[in-house]
Amino acid sequence: MVVISSYLPEIIALSDRILVARTGRIVAEFDAADATQDKILYAAVH
């Protein structure tokens, strides 16, 4: 299942793997166990 959301608590709670896309490209990948809101936001903007 693919879930697209900007609500990070929901993404972390529902996901096994999190991919961060920026300008149409995957820029980061996290295991949900290792993901934090700070890491995801950093990947999204840098």
Backbone torsions as a table, in degrees:
resi	resn	phi	psi	omega
1	MET	NA	140.2	175.8
2	VAL	-109.3	128.9	177.4
3	VAL	-118.9	128.0	176.7
4	ILE	-115.6	122.5	-177.3
5	SER	-158.8	153.7	172.5
6	SER	-103.7	0.7	178.8
7	TYR	-89.4	97.2	-170.3
8	LEU	-61.8	-39.1	177.4
9	PRO	-58.5	-37.8	178.1
10	GLU	-65.4	-44.7	179.9
11	ILE	-61.3	-46.9	-178.9
12	ILE	-64.4	-38.7	-178.9
13	ALA	-70.1	-34.9	-174.0
14	LEU	-91.7	-18.4	-166.4
15	SER	-100.0	151.0	166.6
16	ASP	-96.6	-32.6	-179.0
17	ARG	-139.3	139.0	-177.6
18	ILE	-122.7	125.3	175.5
19	LEU	-110.0	135.6	178.9
20	VAL	-108.7	124.9	179.7
21	ALA	-111.6	141.8	175.5
22	ARG	-141.5	130.1	-178.3
23	THR	49.9	42.2	174.6
24	GLY	81.2	6.9	-179.8
25	ARG	-127.1	147.1	174.6
26	ILE	-75.1	122.2	-177.2
27	VAL	-111.7	-12.4	178.9
28	ALA	-159.9	153.9	176.9
29	GLU	-138.6	134.1	-178.7
30	PHE	-132.8	145.3	162.4
31	ASP	-75.4	142.2	-178.7
32	ALA	-59.7	-31.9	179.6
33	ALA	-65.3	-27.8	-178.3
34	ASP	-99.9	-10.5	-174.7
35	ALA	-78.4	139.6	171.0
36	THR	-128.2	161.6	177.9
37	GLN	-60.4	-38.8	-180.0
38	ASP	-63.2	-43.8	179.6
39	LYS	-64.0	-42.4	-178.8
40	ILE	-65.7	-46.2	179.0
41	LEU	-62.8	-41.1	178.5
42	TYR	-59.9	-46.2	179.3
43	ALA	-63.0	-34.1	-177.3
44	ALA	-71.3	-28.3	-175.1
45	VAL	-110.9	-11.6	-178.9
46	HIS	-111.9	NA	NA
